[in-house]
Amino acid sequence: MSKAFTEISEGLKDAAAHAKGEKSEVLEHAPEALNVRAIREKTGMSQQRFCATFGISLGTLRHWEQGLRSPRGAARVLLKVVENNPQAVIKAVSE
């Protein structure tokens, strides 16, 4: 067997063991949790204004703030930028 086949086979065995909850060499990478409420409160905005400013639905924001769902993808990136520099995002979306 080739080296590539052996590596793929071992990886597949590890993945199957991990999926069954067995000990494996699989490393899981989970993104840090975002405190969406704290990010919004840092801007000094109400839920309605925050949603209107950044293009987020009110229902989605409420789910995030209540911990029922977590932002993913572009929404997560937007929230990280708002957390670090809300004025830059506000300026960008108002132009």
C-alpha positions in Angstrom: 0.0 0.0 0.0 1.1 3.5 -0.7 1.9 6.0 2.1 -1.0 8.2 1.0 -3.4 5.3 1.2 -2.1 4.4 4.7 -2.5 8.0 5.9 -6.0 8.3 4.5 -7.0 4.9 6.0 -5.7 5.9 9.4 -7.5 9.2 9.2 -10.7 7.5 8.3 -10.4 5.1 11.3 -9.8 8.1 13.6 -12.8 10.0 12.2 -15.0 6.9 12.6 -13.8 6.4 16.2 -14.4 10.0 17.0 -17.9 9.9 15.6 -18.7 6.9 17.8 -17.3 8.8 20.9 -14.3 6.6 21.2 -10.7 7.7 21.9 -9.1 9.1 18.7 -6.4 11.5 17.5 -9.0 13.9 16.1 -8.6 17.6 17.1 -11.7 19.7 17.3 -11.5 23.4 16.8 -14.4 25.4 18.2 -14.5 29.1 17.8 -14.6 31.2 21.0 -18.1 32.1 22.1 -19.2 35.7 21.4 -21.2 37.7 24.0 -23.5 39.3 21.4 -25.4 41.3 24.1 -22.1 42.8 25.4 -21.1 43.7 21.9 -24.4 45.5 21.3 -24.4 47.2 24.6 -20.9 48.4 24.0 -22.3 50.4 21.0 -25.0 51.9 23.2 -27.7 50.9 20.8 -31.1 49.3 21.4 -31.7 45.9 19.8 -33.8 47.6 17.1 -31.2 50.3 16.3 -28.4 47.7 16.3 -30.4 45.5 13.9 -31.2 48.4 11.6 -27.7 49.7 11.6 -25.9 46.4 10.9 -28.5 44.6 8.8 -29.4 41.9 11.3 -33.0 40.6 11.8 -34.3 41.3 15.3 -35.3 37.7 15.8 -31.8 36.5 15.0 -30.2 39.0 17.3 -32.6 37.9 20.1 -31.7 34.3 19.6 -28.0 35.1 19.7 -28.4 37.2 22.9 -30.4 34.5 24.6 -27.8 31.8 23.7 -30.3 29.8 21.6 -28.1 30.2 18.5 -24.6 31.3 17.7 -23.5 33.6 14.9 -21.6 31.9 12.1 -19.7 32.9 9.0 -20.0 36.5 7.9 -22.2 37.4 10.8 -19.5 36.3 13.2 -16.9 38.4 11.4 -19.2 41.4 11.4 -19.8 41.1 15.1 -16.1 40.8 15.8 -15.4 44.0 13.8 -18.3 45.8 15.6 -16.8 44.7 18.9 -13.4 46.1 18.1 -14.3 49.2 16.0 -18.0 49.9 15.7 -17.5 53.4 14.3 -15.6 51.9 11.3 -18.5 49.6 10.4 -21.1 52.4 11.0 -19.1 54.7 8.7 -18.8 52.0 6.0 -22.5 51.1 6.0 -23.6 54.8 5.9 -21.6 55.8 2.9 
